[in-house]
Amino acid sequence: MLDAQNLINEKKPAAAREKIQLANALADKTPFESYILTRVSLDLAISEDDATNAAKLLEKVLELNASGAWLPQEKTLPLMHSVGVAHYRVKDYAQAAAWLERNVKAGGTSESVRDVRIRSYLLAGNAARGSELLNEEIAASEGAKKPPSEIYLKMLAQTLTGMKDTAGSTKALEKLVQYYPSKESWRNLINRLWGRSDLASRLHLDVFRLAFYVSSPEEASDFSEYIEFAQKASYSAEALRVYDQGASAGLLGTSDANKKLRAKLSLEAEQDRKSLAADTAAALKKPDGFALFKIGMNLVGMEQFDKGLELMEKALAKGIPKRPEDARLHLAVAYVQAGQNDKAMQTLTTVSGPEGLDDLVRYWTWAIRKP
């Protein structure tokens, strides 16, 4: 059998098979000889990715070893691994998963075994078990204060999306932007936010602000819709800035309609500038800070950050009668735009609410946190 083993190592399977066949023909083999012959036959099957025979031969090895104890327990684990991989290579994923599961249950701790086990379950169509194992791996990494695998997070998000587990897949996407904040992962997460049925329409403009901060919009509609929401909210300078950004990216074109829109936005922004002093004086006399806050926000849109933030802070001190939590979110975003991230973080800790507000607070916190 030593000759056969050497031939297997030399990648001469046909010659090795002849040696094994000759040994099989011998009568009156001892249990140990049968065990050795089966072991070598198993090595040949594994080397040729003969998954079916490899599985049968390993079962026989384990059966023979139960009486002779020639194979230590720790050495059965690599064999189970090899048989599982053989099944995986021939795309028999259900059997691959079964053998790798046996490896783990027998005490195997190999990272590569766990990885192929997960992939085998997923490729076999057992999304429930695959996602369960992915969650276990992610939780173990976090428990050890280590970032989870980016690949595992992506696999989990994709798997749970396929299972229509919106809450679970969203959580996986959230972890992706926390640990691996790419434009793609942010875009996917914000699209999920847009898809929420309970997202308040008043927060749509805030979602656009976040989307443009963390990602690079690639569609003309992203710019046109953002501009429309900013216009409706009377933030003309912000709308004009977004238009110019879209035009610079080559996404808004030079049609007559676009030229007219640019002229309209420019006119509105100029009118706001001309009436700024009078509007501010009038707002300061009002009993609450609502009008003053909007003026401050518009100044931020004009990139007059010091003046804008001062008015917004005064407005909040006077009191915002309706949805003050929204105003605090807008102040935090204004701090971000002014490059004052520490103040933004402090302000975000004071904001909470339903209809997507809590999500916006968490997402802004992750967006501005330094890596």
Residue frames as qw, qx, qy, qz and C-alpha x, y, z in Angstrom:
[[0.000, 0.883, 0.469, 0.000, 0.00, 0.00, 0.00],
 [0.350, -0.682, 0.113, 0.632, 2.99, 2.26, 0.43],
 [0.330, 0.022, 0.607, 0.723, 3.62, 2.04, -3.31],
 [0.059, 0.687, 0.656, 0.307, 0.00, 3.03, -4.02],
 [0.250, -0.874, -0.252, 0.331, 0.23, 5.96, -1.63],
 [0.379, -0.449, 0.336, 0.736, 3.44, 7.16, -3.30],
 [0.243, 0.293, 0.687, 0.620, 1.78, 6.92, -6.71],
 [0.065, -0.849, -0.524, -0.031, -1.14, 9.02, -5.45],
 [0.327, -0.788, 0.007, 0.522, 1.31, 11.64, -4.17],
 [0.330, -0.250, 0.546, 0.728, 3.05, 11.58, -7.56],
 [0.510, 0.488, 0.073, -0.704, -0.33, 12.18, -9.24],
 [0.265, 0.227, -0.851, -0.393, -0.37, 8.83, -10.98],
 [0.646, -0.065, 0.394, -0.651, -3.91, 7.69, -10.17],
 [0.857, 0.245, -0.312, -0.329, -4.18, 4.93, -12.78],
 [0.523, 0.334, -0.737, 0.267, -1.07, 3.17, -11.48],
 [0.212, -0.233, 0.649, -0.692, -2.22, 3.62, -7.90],
 [0.779, 0.025, 0.084, -0.621, -5.59, 2.11, -8.76],
 [0.778, 0.261, -0.565, -0.085, -3.89, -1.01, -10.14],
 [0.234, 0.284, -0.776, 0.512, -2.00, -1.48, -6.90],
 [0.461, -0.102, 0.456, -0.754, -5.20, -1.05, -4.88],
 [0.842, 0.137, -0.200, -0.483, -7.08, -3.55, -7.05],
 [0.620, 0.273, -0.720, 0.150, -4.33, -6.11, -6.56],
 [0.008, -0.195, 0.721, -0.665, -4.50, -5.60, -2.79],
 [0.646, -0.014, 0.187, -0.740, -8.28, -5.90, -2.81],
 [0.807, 0.187, -0.471, -0.304, -8.00, -9.26, -4.56],
 [0.262, 0.297, -0.840, 0.370, -6.00, -10.73, -1.70],
 [0.695, -0.452, -0.480, -0.285, -7.93, -13.01, 0.60],
 [0.742, -0.450, -0.403, 0.291, -7.87, -13.28, 4.38],
 [0.227, 0.573, -0.182, 0.766, -6.93, -9.65, 5.05],
 [0.346, -0.339, -0.640, 0.596, -6.63, -8.67, 8.69],
 [0.034, -0.891, -0.442, 0.100, -8.84, -5.83, 9.99],
 [0.286, -0.732, 0.156, 0.599, -5.79, -3.57, 10.06],
 [0.332, -0.052, 0.657, 0.675, -4.92, -4.45, 6.47],
 [0.131, 0.670, 0.683, 0.259, -8.49, -3.71, 5.43],
 [0.173, -0.892, -0.221, 0.355, -8.29, -0.42, 7.26],
 [0.323, -0.511, 0.389, 0.695, -5.01, 0.57, 5.52],
 [0.282, 0.235, 0.744, 0.558, -6.38, -0.47, 2.11],
 [0.034, 0.813, 0.578, 0.071, -9.52, 1.57, 2.66],
 [0.257, -0.803, -0.017, 0.538, -7.49, 4.57, 3.81],
 [0.296, -0.276, 0.549, 0.731, -5.38, 4.52, 0.66],
 [0.172, 0.486, 0.761, 0.394, -8.49, 4.00, -1.49],
 [0.088, -0.879, -0.406, 0.234, -10.01, 7.02, 0.25],
 [0.275, -0.633, 0.232, 0.685, -6.96, 9.15, -0.53],
 [0.260, 0.064, 0.710, 0.652, -7.24, 8.16, -4.20],
 [0.062, 0.701, 0.691, 0.165, -10.94, 9.03, -4.33],
 [0.177, -0.863, -0.188, 0.435, -10.31, 12.42, -2.71],
 [0.320, -0.421, 0.426, 0.734, -7.45, 13.18, -5.09],
 [0.118, 0.196, 0.746, 0.625, -9.79, 12.54, -8.04],
 [0.352, 0.035, 0.141, -0.925, -12.76, 14.43, -6.54],
 [0.454, -0.189, -0.813, -0.311, -14.71, 11.16, -6.58],
 [0.322, -0.347, 0.360, -0.804, -17.06, 12.46, -3.92],
 [0.855, -0.170, -0.155, -0.466, -19.48, 9.54, -3.89],
 [0.864, 0.053, -0.456, 0.208, -16.82, 6.88, -3.37],
 [0.237, 0.395, -0.497, 0.736, -14.90, 9.12, -0.97],
 [0.542, -0.383, 0.209, -0.718, -17.96, 9.37, 1.28],
 [0.948, -0.107, -0.209, -0.213, -18.51, 5.58, 1.22],
 [0.733, 0.243, -0.478, 0.418, -14.86, 4.88, 1.88],
 [0.008, -0.445, 0.460, -0.768, -14.68, 7.32, 4.79],
 [0.767, -0.325, 0.068, -0.549, -17.73, 5.69, 6.35],
 [0.950, 0.028, -0.306, 0.060, -15.94, 2.36, 6.04],
 [0.427, 0.414, -0.496, 0.633, -12.74, 3.83, 7.53],
 [0.348, -0.443, 0.344, -0.751, -14.72, 5.10, 10.52],
 [0.913, -0.183, -0.086, -0.354, -16.47, 1.74, 10.88],
 [0.850, 0.169, -0.404, 0.291, -13.20, -0.21, 10.80],
 [0.231, 0.465, -0.447, 0.728, -11.55, 2.27, 13.13],
 [0.620, -0.517, 0.054, -0.587, -14.33, 1.84, 15.70],
 [0.966, -0.247, -0.078, -0.007, -12.92, -1.58, 16.57],
 [0.828, 0.145, -0.144, 0.522, -9.22, -1.00, 15.97],
 [0.272, -0.938, -0.062, 0.203, -8.79, 2.64, 17.02],
 [0.728, 0.053, 0.208, 0.651, -5.93, 3.11, 14.56],
 [0.210, 0.557, 0.226, 0.771, -7.02, 6.62, 13.64],
 [0.190, -0.298, -0.506, 0.787, -7.00, 9.25, 16.43],
 [0.159, 0.769, 0.584, -0.205, -10.12, 11.39, 16.70],
 [0.016, -0.791, 0.086, 0.606, -8.30, 14.56, 15.70],
 [0.148, -0.299, 0.714, 0.616, -7.18, 12.93, 12.44],
 [0.286, 0.493, 0.814, 0.107, -10.71, 12.09, 11.37],
 [0.118, 0.805, 0.249, -0.526, -11.47, 15.81, 11.10],
 [0.027, 0.544, -0.492, -0.679, -9.22, 16.50, 8.07],
 [0.144, 0.103, 0.925, 0.335, -10.73, 13.48, 6.33],
 [0.177, 0.691, 0.665, -0.223, -14.26, 14.77, 6.85],
 [0.055, 0.760, -0.091, -0.641, -13.08, 18.12, 5.58],
 [0.082, -0.327, 0.734, 0.590, -11.56, 16.56, 2.47],
 [0.169, 0.366, 0.901, 0.157, -14.69, 14.55, 1.70],
 [0.137, 0.789, 0.431, -0.416, -16.82, 17.65, 2.15],
 [0.021, 0.668, -0.338, -0.663, -14.57, 19.61, -0.21],
 [0.171, -0.036, 0.876, 0.449, -14.73, 16.79, -2.75],
 [0.180, 0.627, 0.756, -0.043, -18.51, 17.03, -2.75],
 [0.047, 0.818, 0.120, -0.560, -18.26, 20.80, -3.00],
 [0.113, -0.452, 0.582, 0.666, -16.00, 20.62, -6.05],
 [0.047, 0.182, 0.879, 0.439, -18.48, 18.42, -7.91],
 [0.311, -0.193, -0.106, -0.925, -21.30, 20.76, -6.85],
 [0.569, -0.413, -0.704, -0.104, -23.02, 18.25, -4.57],
 [0.015, -0.520, 0.307, -0.797, -23.55, 21.02, -2.05],
 [0.755, -0.471, -0.043, -0.454, -26.03, 19.22, 0.20],
 [0.943, -0.122, -0.221, 0.215, -23.57, 16.39, 0.84],
 [0.450, 0.428, -0.301, 0.724, -20.72, 18.88, 1.22],
 [0.343, -0.587, 0.173, -0.712, -22.68, 20.67, 3.92],
 [0.903, -0.351, -0.124, -0.215, -23.50, 17.38, 5.65],
 [0.857, 0.051, -0.281, 0.429, -19.86, 16.27, 5.85],
 [0.248, 0.455, -0.272, 0.811, -18.59, 19.65, 6.97],
 [0.584, -0.565, 0.030, -0.582, -21.34, 19.73, 9.59],
 [0.946, -0.230, -0.215, 0.079, -20.08, 16.36, 10.85],
 [0.597, 0.313, -0.312, 0.669, -16.58, 17.83, 11.05],
 [0.131, -0.545, 0.212, -0.801, -17.76, 20.70, 13.25],
 [0.790, -0.445, -0.045, -0.420, -19.91, 18.48, 15.45],
 [0.928, -0.059, -0.260, 0.260, -16.92, 16.16, 15.94],
 [0.567, -0.679, -0.036, 0.465, -14.97, 19.09, 17.35],
 [0.573, 0.317, 0.266, 0.707, -13.60, 20.78, 14.24],
 [0.141, -0.829, -0.224, 0.493, -12.84, 24.47, 14.61],
 [0.463, -0.009, 0.429, 0.776, -11.15, 25.21, 11.28],
 [0.207, 0.572, 0.090, -0.788, -12.14, 28.57, 9.83],
 [0.220, 0.267, -0.674, -0.653, -11.95, 27.18, 6.29],
 [0.062, -0.261, -0.963, -0.030, -14.33, 24.34, 7.21],
 [0.107, 0.595, 0.557, -0.569, -16.84, 26.78, 8.65],
 [0.185, 0.502, -0.241, -0.810, -16.56, 28.96, 5.57],
 [0.225, 0.092, -0.823, -0.513, -17.16, 26.17, 3.05],
 [0.002, 0.373, 0.897, -0.238, -19.96, 24.82, 5.25],
 [0.205, 0.589, 0.289, -0.727, -21.79, 28.15, 5.01],
 [0.269, 0.425, -0.483, -0.717, -21.32, 28.37, 1.25],
 [0.094, -0.040, -0.972, -0.212, -22.45, 24.76, 0.84],
 [0.130, 0.500, 0.753, -0.408, -25.70, 25.35, 2.69],
 [0.252, 0.619, 0.038, -0.743, -26.41, 28.48, 0.67],
 [0.247, 0.357, -0.685, -0.586, -25.59, 26.84, -2.66],
 [0.037, -0.164, -0.985, -0.023, -27.72, 23.83, -1.68],
 [0.296, -0.483, -0.457, -0.686, -30.66, 26.20, -1.26],
 [0.550, -0.562, -0.574, 0.228, -30.80, 25.96, 2.54],
 [0.132, 0.654, -0.049, 0.744, -30.89, 29.73, 3.09],
 [0.615, -0.722, -0.075, -0.308, -32.28, 29.41, 6.61],
 [0.880, -0.355, -0.001, 0.315, -29.33, 27.33, 7.88],
 [0.611, 0.355, 0.033, 0.707, -26.83, 29.37, 5.87],
 [0.079, -0.751, -0.008, -0.655, -28.08, 32.66, 7.30],
 [0.760, -0.643, -0.060, -0.079, -28.09, 31.15, 10.80],
 [0.848, -0.135, 0.014, 0.512, -24.42, 30.24, 10.46],
 [0.357, 0.559, 0.051, 0.747, -23.55, 33.63, 8.98],
 [0.386, -0.803, -0.040, -0.451, -25.18, 35.31, 11.97],
 [0.863, -0.471, -0.029, 0.181, -23.16, 33.08, 14.30],
 [0.717, 0.160, 0.029, 0.678, -19.88, 34.03, 12.61],
 [0.085, 0.689, 0.070, 0.717, -20.74, 37.73, 12.66],
 [0.603, -0.749, -0.057, -0.270, -21.78, 37.61, 16.32],
 [0.883, -0.275, -0.041, 0.378, -18.58, 35.75, 17.23],
 [0.521, 0.377, 0.011, 0.766, -16.44, 38.40, 15.56],
 [0.184, -0.739, -0.046, -0.646, -18.29, 41.22, 17.29],
 [0.791, -0.602, -0.100, -0.053, -18.06, 39.38, 20.59],
 [0.812, -0.146, 0.018, 0.565, -14.30, 39.23, 20.12],
 [0.081, -0.863, 0.006, 0.498, -14.26, 42.99, 19.36],
 [0.335, -0.196, 0.634, 0.669, -13.25, 42.33, 15.76],
 [0.471, 0.372, -0.168, -0.782, -14.94, 43.59, 12.58],
 [0.794, 0.201, 0.558, -0.135, -17.08, 40.86, 11.01],
 [0.443, -0.003, 0.663, 0.603, -16.11, 39.61, 7.58],
 [0.295, 0.404, -0.132, -0.856, -17.25, 42.02, 4.87],
 [0.318, 0.072, -0.818, -0.474, -18.02, 39.06, 2.61],
 [0.129, -0.316, -0.912, 0.226, -20.17, 37.45, 5.30],
 [0.160, 0.481, 0.364, -0.781, -22.12, 40.67, 5.81],
 [0.354, 0.326, -0.426, -0.766, -22.76, 40.95, 2.08],
 [0.277, -0.050, -0.936, -0.212, -23.75, 37.28, 1.87],
 [0.013, -0.386, -0.790, 0.477, -26.12, 37.69, 4.81],
 [0.266, 0.449, 0.090, -0.848, -27.75, 40.80, 3.35],
 [0.380, 0.231, -0.642, -0.625, -28.23, 39.06, 0.01],
 [0.216, -0.131, -0.968, 0.015, -29.51, 35.84, 1.55],
 [0.059, 0.440, 0.672, -0.593, -32.03, 37.55, 3.83],
 [0.327, 0.380, -0.164, -0.850, -33.20, 39.75, 0.98],
 [0.374, 0.082, -0.814, -0.437, -33.91, 36.59, -1.00],
 [0.207, -0.297, -0.901, 0.240, -35.81, 35.23, 2.02],
 [0.184, -0.672, -0.351, -0.626, -37.82, 38.49, 2.09],
 [0.574, -0.591, -0.401, 0.401, -36.58, 39.14, 5.62],
 [0.220, 0.835, 0.070, 0.499, -36.54, 42.92, 5.31],
 [0.483, -0.854, 0.142, -0.129, -35.66, 43.59, 8.93],
 [0.850, -0.323, 0.284, 0.304, -32.78, 41.11, 8.92],
 [0.676, 0.406, 0.236, 0.567, -31.31, 42.21, 5.60],
 [0.019, 0.918, 0.022, 0.395, -31.56, 45.86, 6.63],
 [0.648, -0.730, 0.209, 0.054, -29.66, 45.08, 9.82],
 [0.832, -0.022, 0.299, 0.466, -26.94, 43.39, 7.74],
 [0.419, 0.700, 0.175, 0.551, -26.73, 46.45, 5.48],
 [0.304, -0.929, 0.056, -0.204, -26.45, 48.66, 8.55],
 [0.774, -0.493, 0.277, 0.284, -23.50, 46.64, 9.78],
 [0.720, 0.360, 0.267, 0.530, -21.91, 46.97, 6.34],
 [0.186, 0.839, 0.044, 0.509, -21.99, 50.77, 6.47],
 [0.561, -0.813, 0.146, -0.053, -20.75, 50.72, 10.07],
 [0.768, -0.386, 0.401, 0.315, -17.76, 48.49, 9.39],
 [0.487, 0.019, 0.567, 0.664, -17.17, 48.96, 5.64],
 [0.249, 0.752, 0.331, -0.512, -18.73, 52.28, 4.59],
 [0.318, 0.011, 0.606, 0.729, -18.58, 52.20, 0.81],
 [0.326, 0.180, -0.146, -0.917, -20.73, 54.25, -1.55],
 [0.468, -0.070, -0.771, -0.426, -22.41, 51.05, -2.72],
 [0.322, -0.312, -0.839, 0.310, -23.35, 49.87, 0.78],
 [0.066, 0.319, 0.325, -0.888, -24.63, 53.33, 1.70],
 [0.377, 0.096, -0.418, -0.821, -26.68, 53.49, -1.50],
 [0.447, -0.192, -0.855, -0.179, -28.26, 50.11, -0.75],
 [0.214, -0.353, -0.712, 0.567, -29.09, 51.11, 2.80],
 [0.170, 0.291, 0.105, -0.936, -30.63, 54.45, 1.81],
 [0.424, -0.027, -0.639, -0.641, -32.70, 52.71, -0.86],
 [0.370, -0.309, -0.864, 0.146, -33.99, 50.49, 1.92],
 [0.042, -0.359, -0.443, 0.821, -34.90, 53.62, 3.90],
 [0.313, 0.139, -0.302, -0.890, -36.79, 54.97, 0.89],
 [0.442, -0.122, -0.810, -0.365, -38.70, 51.71, 0.77],
 [0.066, -0.205, -0.791, 0.572, -40.08, 52.06, 4.29],
 [0.115, -0.606, -0.673, -0.407, -43.85, 52.39, 4.20],
 [0.373, -0.813, -0.401, 0.199, -43.86, 54.53, 7.34],
 [0.471, -0.065, 0.039, 0.879, -41.23, 57.04, 6.20],
 [0.080, 0.799, 0.383, -0.456, -42.73, 60.50, 6.78],
 [0.535, 0.691, 0.282, 0.395, -42.94, 62.66, 3.67],
 [0.132, -0.986, 0.083, -0.053, -41.59, 65.62, 5.65],
 [0.608, -0.590, 0.462, 0.261, -38.30, 63.69, 6.01],
 [0.827, 0.456, 0.254, 0.208, -37.79, 63.05, 2.29],
 [0.282, 0.905, -0.211, 0.239, -35.59, 66.12, 1.92],
 [0.474, -0.708, 0.515, -0.101, -33.50, 64.91, 4.86],
 [0.890, 0.013, 0.436, 0.134, -33.00, 61.54, 3.17],
 [0.639, 0.720, 0.040, 0.268, -31.73, 63.34, 0.06],
 [0.080, -0.907, 0.368, -0.189, -29.29, 65.34, 2.17],
 [0.701, -0.443, 0.559, 0.007, -27.91, 62.17, 3.70],
 [0.870, 0.329, 0.337, 0.147, -27.75, 60.37, 0.36],
 [0.479, 0.830, -0.096, 0.270, -25.77, 63.17, -1.24],
 [0.305, -0.826, 0.452, -0.146, -23.41, 63.32, 1.74],
 [0.680, -0.359, 0.639, 0.005, -22.49, 59.62, 1.80],
 [0.696, 0.228, 0.630, 0.257, -22.73, 58.66, -1.85],
 [0.024, -0.323, 0.412, 0.852, -22.40, 59.92, -5.41],
 [0.626, 0.481, 0.435, -0.433, -25.82, 60.11, -7.09],
 [0.323, -0.152, 0.745, 0.564, -25.71, 58.60, -10.55],
 [0.202, 0.562, 0.753, 0.276, -29.15, 59.43, -11.94],
 [0.017, 0.327, 0.150, 0.933, -30.53, 62.75, -13.17],
 [0.514, -0.594, -0.484, -0.385, -33.71, 61.99, -11.24],
 [0.618, -0.401, -0.444, 0.510, -31.75, 62.06, -7.96],
 [0.249, -0.065, -0.046, 0.965, -30.85, 65.68, -8.61],
 [0.232, -0.355, -0.400, -0.812, -34.20, 66.77, -10.01],
 [0.583, -0.565, -0.570, -0.124, -36.14, 65.25, -7.11],
 [0.523, -0.352, -0.349, 0.694, -33.79, 66.75, -4.52],
 [0.094, 0.102, 0.129, 0.982, -34.16, 70.15, -6.20],
 [0.385, -0.480, -0.527, -0.586, -37.94, 69.82, -6.19],
 [0.609, -0.563, -0.528, 0.184, -38.09, 69.00, -2.47],
 [0.426, -0.243, -0.187, 0.851, -35.71, 71.84, -1.59],
 [0.058, -0.270, -0.307, -0.911, -37.79, 74.28, -3.65],
 [0.495, -0.561, -0.564, -0.349, -41.01, 73.22, -1.97],
 [0.616, -0.542, -0.406, 0.402, -39.39, 73.76, 1.42],
 [0.066, 0.991, 0.042, 0.107, -38.29, 77.26, 0.30],
 [0.612, -0.573, 0.343, 0.425, -34.59, 76.46, 0.48],
 [0.610, 0.787, 0.003, -0.090, -33.70, 78.15, -2.79],
 [0.041, 0.803, -0.593, -0.044, -29.94, 78.35, -2.24],
 [0.565, -0.235, 0.790, -0.036, -29.78, 74.64, -1.45],
 [0.754, 0.493, 0.423, -0.098, -31.79, 73.84, -4.57],
 [0.419, 0.873, -0.235, -0.084, -29.47, 75.99, -6.70],
 [0.226, -0.649, 0.726, 0.024, -26.37, 74.34, -5.24],
 [0.689, 0.038, 0.723, -0.040, -27.77, 70.88, -6.03],
 [0.673, 0.711, 0.166, -0.120, -28.60, 71.96, -9.58],
 [0.220, 0.857, -0.461, -0.063, -25.08, 73.19, -10.17],
 [0.456, -0.408, 0.790, -0.019, -23.69, 69.95, -8.75],
 [0.745, 0.314, 0.584, -0.069, -25.84, 67.93, -11.14],
 [0.533, 0.838, -0.052, -0.100, -24.87, 70.12, -14.08],
 [0.055, -0.763, 0.642, 0.057, -21.16, 69.72, -13.24],
 [0.555, -0.164, 0.815, -0.021, -21.65, 65.96, -13.18],
 [0.184, 0.188, -0.688, -0.676, -23.21, 66.13, -16.65],
 [0.052, 0.284, 0.952, -0.100, -26.51, 64.72, -15.46],
 [0.215, 0.642, 0.479, -0.558, -28.88, 67.67, -15.96],
 [0.504, 0.462, 0.560, 0.468, -28.06, 68.59, -19.54],
 [0.133, -0.264, 0.063, 0.953, -28.40, 71.90, -21.35],
 [0.074, 0.550, 0.750, 0.359, -31.99, 71.77, -22.59],
 [0.115, -0.515, -0.121, -0.841, -34.20, 74.87, -22.59],
 [0.683, -0.600, -0.340, -0.242, -36.14, 73.40, -19.67],
 [0.764, -0.300, -0.271, 0.503, -32.96, 73.02, -17.64],
 [0.317, 0.258, -0.020, 0.913, -31.81, 76.52, -18.51],
 [0.362, -0.603, -0.231, -0.672, -35.16, 77.91, -17.38],
 [0.782, -0.522, -0.337, 0.053, -34.95, 75.93, -14.14],
 [0.643, -0.076, -0.198, 0.736, -31.45, 77.22, -13.45],
 [0.058, 0.410, 0.079, 0.907, -32.60, 80.80, -14.08],
 [0.567, -0.616, -0.317, -0.445, -35.61, 80.35, -11.80],
 [0.797, -0.408, -0.314, 0.317, -33.52, 78.92, -8.98],
 [0.485, 0.108, -0.102, 0.862, -30.97, 81.71, -9.34],
 [0.174, -0.538, -0.178, -0.805, -33.71, 84.34, -9.20],
 [0.703, -0.599, -0.332, -0.192, -35.29, 82.80, -6.09],
 [0.750, -0.253, -0.256, 0.554, -31.92, 82.62, -4.33],
 [0.282, 0.271, -0.004, 0.920, -31.19, 86.25, -5.19],
 [0.393, -0.617, -0.260, -0.631, -34.58, 87.38, -3.90],
 [0.780, -0.512, -0.336, 0.128, -33.91, 85.58, -0.64],
 [0.604, -0.037, -0.166, 0.779, -30.60, 87.38, -0.30],
 [0.034, 0.438, 0.123, 0.890, -32.18, 90.79, -0.94],
 [0.558, -0.595, -0.214, -0.538, -34.94, 90.26, 1.62],
 [0.689, -0.066, -0.627, 0.356, -32.67, 88.61, 4.17],
 [0.157, 0.124, -0.438, 0.876, -32.22, 91.58, 6.51],
 [0.487, -0.208, -0.017, -0.848, -35.93, 92.47, 6.59],
 [0.808, -0.163, -0.503, -0.260, -37.00, 88.84, 6.95],
 [0.568, -0.002, -0.645, 0.512, -34.55, 88.29, 9.81],
 [0.079, -0.164, 0.329, -0.927, -35.74, 91.42, 11.66],
 [0.668, -0.195, -0.185, -0.694, -39.35, 90.29, 11.32],
 [0.796, -0.083, -0.600, -0.010, -38.55, 86.74, 12.44],
 [0.347, 0.122, -0.613, 0.699, -36.72, 87.98, 15.55],
 [0.325, -0.175, 0.219, -0.903, -39.94, 89.70, 16.66],
 [0.726, -0.165, -0.499, -0.444, -42.06, 86.58, 16.40],
 [0.665, -0.550, 0.315, -0.395, -42.95, 84.71, 19.61],
 [0.914, -0.152, 0.366, 0.090, -41.36, 81.45, 18.45],
 [0.257, -0.614, 0.562, 0.491, -38.31, 80.52, 16.43],
 [0.745, 0.346, 0.567, 0.065, -39.92, 78.77, 13.44],
 [0.497, 0.863, 0.073, 0.055, -39.41, 81.54, 10.85],
 [0.142, -0.870, 0.469, 0.056, -35.96, 82.40, 12.21],
 [0.691, -0.245, 0.667, 0.133, -34.88, 78.78, 11.96],
 [0.732, 0.531, 0.402, 0.140, -35.82, 78.58, 8.28],
 [0.250, 0.952, -0.173, 0.039, -33.84, 81.74, 7.54],
 [0.401, -0.677, 0.614, 0.066, -30.82, 80.26, 9.31],
 [0.773, 0.076, 0.617, 0.126, -31.19, 77.04, 7.32],
 [0.600, 0.772, 0.186, 0.103, -31.32, 79.01, 4.09],
 [0.025, -0.920, 0.392, 0.016, -28.15, 80.87, 5.08],
 [0.625, -0.354, 0.683, 0.131, -26.45, 77.53, 5.57],
 [0.740, 0.466, 0.468, 0.125, -27.61, 76.66, 2.06],
 [0.347, 0.928, -0.079, 0.111, -25.86, 79.84, 0.90],
 [0.808, 0.084, -0.300, 0.501, -22.78, 78.56, 2.75],
 [0.064, -0.655, 0.272, -0.702, -22.92, 81.46, 5.19],
 [0.658, -0.208, -0.713, 0.123, -22.41, 78.98, 7.99],
 [0.250, -0.054, -0.538, 0.803, -21.59, 81.25, 10.92],
 [0.334, -0.043, 0.044, -0.940, -24.63, 83.48, 10.43],
 [0.669, -0.125, -0.544, -0.492, -26.91, 80.58, 9.61],
 [0.586, -0.162, -0.744, 0.277, -25.92, 78.49, 12.62],
 [0.064, -0.010, -0.437, 0.897, -26.24, 81.48, 14.93],
 [0.505, -0.074, -0.106, -0.853, -29.84, 82.08, 13.80],
 [0.714, -0.116, -0.648, -0.238, -30.73, 78.39, 14.02],
 [0.434, -0.098, -0.709, 0.547, -29.37, 78.18, 17.56],
 [0.161, 0.004, 0.270, -0.949, -31.31, 81.32, 18.56],
 [0.603, -0.096, -0.391, -0.688, -34.45, 79.91, 16.99],
 [0.656, -0.168, -0.734, 0.047, -34.22, 76.70, 18.97],
 [0.227, -0.076, -0.578, 0.780, -33.64, 78.69, 22.16],
 [0.367, -0.032, 0.021, -0.929, -36.85, 80.66, 21.44],
 [0.529, 0.138, 0.769, -0.331, -38.69, 77.41, 20.84],
 [0.256, 0.086, -0.709, -0.651, -40.00, 75.55, 17.81],
 [0.614, -0.040, 0.345, -0.709, -43.72, 74.92, 18.34],
 [0.925, 0.218, 0.079, -0.300, -44.06, 71.98, 15.93],
 [0.960, 0.179, -0.052, 0.210, -41.66, 69.03, 15.61],
 [0.168, -0.913, 0.371, 0.017, -38.67, 70.50, 17.43],
 [0.771, -0.269, 0.537, 0.212, -36.91, 67.16, 17.00],
 [0.702, 0.573, 0.296, 0.301, -36.85, 67.72, 13.23],
 [0.107, 0.970, -0.135, 0.171, -35.29, 71.14, 13.80],
 [0.539, -0.681, 0.488, 0.086, -32.55, 69.60, 15.96],
 [0.820, 0.143, 0.472, 0.290, -31.82, 67.09, 13.20],
 [0.492, 0.805, 0.150, 0.296, -31.53, 69.96, 10.71],
 [0.209, -0.929, 0.302, -0.052, -29.20, 71.81, 13.05],
 [0.744, -0.363, 0.521, 0.210, -26.99, 68.71, 13.31],
 [0.733, 0.446, 0.387, 0.337, -26.88, 68.43, 9.51],
 [0.197, 0.959, -0.028, 0.203, -26.00, 72.13, 9.28],
 [0.492, -0.750, 0.431, 0.099, -23.13, 71.54, 11.70],
 [0.804, 0.016, 0.506, 0.311, -21.89, 68.74, 9.43],
 [0.542, 0.734, 0.253, 0.320, -22.06, 71.01, 6.40],
 [0.053, -0.964, 0.194, -0.174, -20.08, 73.61, 8.32],
 [0.621, 0.403, -0.588, 0.326, -17.44, 71.02, 9.24],
 [0.273, -0.474, 0.546, -0.635, -18.35, 71.01, 12.94],
 [0.654, -0.051, -0.725, -0.209, -18.81, 67.28, 13.39],
 [0.245, -0.053, -0.775, 0.580, -18.36, 67.26, 17.17],
 [0.326, 0.124, 0.286, -0.892, -21.29, 69.62, 17.61],
 [0.631, 0.071, -0.486, -0.600, -23.27, 67.58, 15.12],
 [0.507, -0.041, -0.852, 0.121, -22.69, 64.41, 17.16],
 [0.024, -0.118, -0.631, 0.767, -23.72, 66.15, 20.37],
 [0.463, 0.132, 0.000, -0.876, -26.90, 67.46, 18.77],
 [0.599, 0.049, -0.690, -0.403, -27.84, 64.10, 17.27],
 [0.263, -0.075, -0.883, 0.381, -27.88, 62.56, 20.76],
 [0.224, 0.231, 0.452, -0.832, -30.86, 64.83, 21.54],
 [0.538, 0.230, -0.312, -0.748, -32.94, 63.68, 18.56],
 [0.148, 0.057, 0.987, 0.008, -35.32, 60.75, 18.39],
 [0.549, 0.308, 0.173, -0.758, -38.67, 59.96, 16.87],
 [0.684, 0.224, 0.694, -0.016, -40.70, 57.61, 14.68],
 [0.605, 0.749, 0.224, -0.152, -41.39, 57.54, 10.92],
 [0.773, 0.478, -0.024, 0.416, -37.74, 57.23, 9.94],
 [0.079, -0.929, 0.222, -0.284, -36.31, 59.89, 12.22],
 [0.735, -0.551, 0.392, 0.043, -34.46, 57.43, 14.46],
 [0.867, 0.221, 0.289, 0.340, -32.92, 55.81, 11.38],
 [0.383, 0.835, -0.018, 0.395, -31.75, 59.16, 10.03],
 [0.382, -0.853, 0.316, -0.160, -30.13, 59.97, 13.37],
 [0.842, -0.292, 0.419, 0.174, -28.28, 56.63, 13.47],
 [0.769, 0.456, 0.253, 0.371, -27.21, 56.90, 9.84],
 [0.171, 0.919, -0.131, 0.329, -25.91, 60.45, 10.22],
 [0.593, -0.716, 0.367, -0.028, -24.02, 59.36, 13.32],
 [0.856, -0.040, 0.414, 0.305, -22.29, 56.61, 11.34],
 [0.589, 0.718, 0.178, 0.325, -21.71, 58.88, 8.35],
 [0.074, 0.915, -0.209, 0.338, -19.80, 61.52, 10.27],
 [0.770, -0.578, 0.261, 0.072, -17.98, 59.24, 12.69],
 [0.221, 0.757, -0.600, -0.134, -14.28, 59.13, 11.91],
 [0.913, 0.119, -0.388, -0.048, -12.97, 55.65, 10.95]]
